[in-house]
């Protein structure tokens, strides 16, 4: 699979698949210490031969990227032959991954005509996600999803729907503290209203879209959008996928005994729905005889677990791919991560084996787990958040979860339940009062066609 176009300067997650830019080699100069020391004290230190010599310390890290040098390092240090290391080759490119998030987010939309999703990315990290829908607390079951009366504007969705791009921008956790270089991935070409939001958001420098039709399917809207984006200096390009379909199958992490379905999320309580119906009759002269919203919609639990499974497809581990998604109390994405080697540590050279001549010849000494990476990639504090992850956390991940003050863990599989690591994890998490819940999907798999208007 071809890798996506590298636009950021740092990894999104743990694995650096040789598409991480090397930082500039900058140094900070500090004067050497000249205070008096006794002979015994001086024996404890290695001092420069010239007292005025300056200490040069790097301002940025410079990862070792030369494969020959890495090979020599591992051979000399642990007698490991790097030619035997085989990373997973079918991982998602960055570009396909980010566009898949936009596509998956569209599955949350109730719009039966033009479901759309958007994803904002900065330095290869997802900073916000959105989909088109009615504002918070405004009923999907009462407001009109179709223009039922042609001559009455209030009887259609236009006055009420917030577009995916606007929702993504409004969902940003730190909206005004980022430098330029934010990339917007969106299912549809932005309409003129979305273009206004993009132009007014100065850190968005690039728009990548999947479908050439606008979120409103209006030719004039598209022309106005292109004019504004060009005047604002925003680069626009259409996504060219390296894979046509991305599959998310929850069963890949489950044992047969764990494959039990749950009921879909409950609809709006009847008393609240009646209140909304009365409001629409009074203000718009509109009575919703039946809802025209899209039915095959991802529940919140399905959506967040699907994001974790989608993120796992970035992993280079040929044996076990795991993803994690952290969500705050307002259902905003806080952090995403997948299992892999630390940033700057070569996926092509370090061992991916489960067994080897020694522990140093296996992946376990080097791999960072998905939960840890999601926590370290978090855009804000994880206090009170919920972690969605494919596998029940190990004891080491439990330590990070507790220390990050995560309140709840939703896991898909508990297949290592009887291992000592899982036992230690349960002890720690239950002592700390972390809520544990095993996930049950409302359907087993979701298909994301990239570059297609179909909603499979």
Secondary structure as UniProt FT lines:
FT   STRAND          27..30
FT   HELIX           39..42
FT   TURN            43..44
FT   TURN            51..52
FT   STRAND          55..58
FT   HELIX           67..78
FT   HELIX           82..84
FT   HELIX           94..106
FT   TURN            107..108
FT   STRAND          117..122
FT   TURN            123..124
FT   STRAND          125..131
FT   STRAND          133..134
FT   TURN            136..137
FT   TURN            140..142
FT   TURN            150..151
FT   HELIX           153..155
FT   TURN            158..160
FT   STRAND          161..162
FT   HELIX           164..170
FT   TURN            175..176
FT   STRAND          182..189
FT   HELIX           192..199
FT   TURN            202..203
FT   STRAND          204..214
FT   TURN            215..216
FT   HELIX           219..231
FT   TURN            232..233
FT   STRAND          235..238
FT   STRAND          245..249
FT   HELIX           250..253
FT   HELIX           256..258
FT   HELIX           270..284
FT   HELIX           300..312
FT   TURN            313..314
FT   STRAND          323..327
FT   TURN            329..330
FT   STRAND          333..338
FT   STRAND          340..341
FT   TURN            343..344
FT   TURN            347..349
FT   HELIX           359..361
FT   HELIX           363..365
FT   STRAND          367..368
FT   HELIX           370..376
FT   TURN            383..384
FT   STRAND          386..391
FT   HELIX           395..403
FT   TURN            404..405
FT   STRAND          408..413
FT   TURN            415..418
FT   HELIX           420..431
FT   TURN            432..433
FT   STRAND          435..438
FT   STRAND          445..449
FT   TURN            450..451
//
